[in-house]
Amino acid sequence: MTTPLSIRPPWPRGARLLLTASAALALAACGGGSHHFSFDTASRNLATQQVAADQIGLPTKGAVVTSVETPTAASGPQPPASIRANISIAPVDAAAPPIKMGLLLPKEWNGKVVMLGGGGYNGTIPSLYTYSAAPASQGPYPLLDQGYAVFASDSGHQAGAAGSRDGSFGTNDEAVANFSGAALKKVSDVADVLVTRFYGRKPGKRYFIGGSTGGREALAVAQKWPADWDGVVSWYPAWNAASLDLQFGRLSRAFAQPDAYPSLAQRKLLRQAAMARCDALDGIADGVVSNVAACNAQFDPATAQFEGKPLRCPSGGNENDGCLSDAMIAALHAYNTPITFGSPLGSGETQYPGFNVWGAELGETGASPLQPTVTLLAMNTTAPASPAPLTAPYWAVFWDQWVRYFVTRDANFDSLSLDPQNPGPWAGRIQELTRLQDINSTDLSAFQKRGGKLLMAHGTADVLVSTRATAQYYERLVQTMGADTVKSFARYYEVPGYGHAASTAFNANWDSLKALDQWVSIGTAPAGQVVTATAGVPGRTRPLCEYPGWPRYGGTGDANKAESFSCVAP
């Protein structure tokens, strides 16, 4: 689970500057945007500032600004005038890693802040310039251009060569707690103190935007610290993260069977067959499956044909790239179906749903510059194994790391030997982890009553975090709070053809921040939202349909324009 690719200009190192107590007091008395505020003075005073432990809502040993930098780009457009602080939050446990965070402060501040979520197991600070699915038309610095102060963190550990798939920090309890949500409060509180000192006034609005793990984090702050946030955007959220890990284990074991892992060519063949059957179910053959429910009901690789030939290999074995073996078909059916547990997990979850596999991008060869990312975030290039190589499916590496470091805490443990539905001696530890990692409360009344707004969005072709899981969370939200109440503060949209953070078929752009800010600041609820593609057919648009709606072509008009489609219910 990862965030979309973003621009990361190189940074010249800033000089360390001492902050005197008198300077800090003078700065705190200044008002950002007033004639008393001096950006240059505030920037000079930013370096080596400290935040005491008692100013942070969860236990730490305090925070310190370790360096400041002036953002510049080596080439191309330069970022608006701003200063970046690099900050370290000290753990309580001396053996735990610190939380590393970045804080970007614009000269022309709009009085609002945005916290950005991470991706996968985190371990790095995401770019502070942009956000999930931000419109390409906004350029490389949409947050700075709009005057937002921005911050994010590595969630309390520093990734190694495996990057967002590195779960080795799971052997430390404080690091696990930070990753599971505690770091969000610690980082937010530190940022609030430093932003207030810098500008001389507290932020007027506080927003959170994230996708995947960052989407889980967005829901976490609304659930756990509702008084801190005015609005959140949650893209493809891995909200029930530990339950998802168990589904990853089921898939890893299924595709590790002999002849079960399909080649790039076999995955392409599967997608072509599914598209031939399902593409036009939404009224037009446009390379995107919009009527996903109908496709799931009508397509079956065991009986499907493509160009007059059965998908299934005649012998049932893995004969060649022109057909699928019985083992592949069985594993693909597992991908499409839920994992169920004999008794509720520690979090109360009893299942994790299957994925919309048919017509989705599982990884194949292709000329699109997004293809390597799409393949990486799907089934990659080699079969699951233990220990899982980084060329294995993203979810297989995730499971392998979780089992070896979070569950057993034995780096040599065979992760494929652990049955996620019958974990034996590891059941108790898995219960603990699901209580910690599944962010599944559906009582958002505190968030709603203080005026908080929630936007959720998910691509229906996501094969790393299931769209069906997000739909389940939204449906539970309605069940808990009532449809009218949910309508007053939340929206959930599904985007046909969009995968996990990237897609070569329909790579979605949507100005979610504008929609959120208008709802929060002036009370204008989202209406007539449009999503734009940057891949497949760049520039084509579709209506962003509120769940459970999907866009159906009306039979006339430009198939690349949203106005030619209407949102219909299943």
Protein Blocks (a to p, Z undefined) as FASTA:
>chain_A
ZZdddddddddddddddddfklmmmmmmpcghiakbcfklmmmmmgopacdfklpfbdce
bjadfbdcddddfehjddddddddddddddfblmbccddddddddfbdghiacddddehj
ehiacdfkbcehiafklojmlmlmnopacdddehopacdfklmmlcklmmpmklmmmmno
mmmmmmmmmmmmmmmmmnopacfbdcdddehjlmmmmmmmmmmmmmlpgbdcdehiafbl
mlmmmmmmmmmmmmmpghkaccfklmmmmmmmmmmmmmmmnopaehiafblmlmmmmgcf
klgceehiafbdfklpafblmbccfklmmmmmmmmpccddfbdcfkopabdcdddfehpa
ebiadfbfklmmmmmmmnmjbdcdddddfkbcfklmmmmmmmmmmmnopakbcfklpcfk
lnojmmmmmmmmmmmmmccbfbfklmmmnopacdddddfkbckbcfklmmmmmmmmmmmn
opklmmmmpccdddehiaehiafklccdddfklmmmmmmmnopacehiacddfehjehia
cdddddfbdcddehiajfkbfklpccddZZ
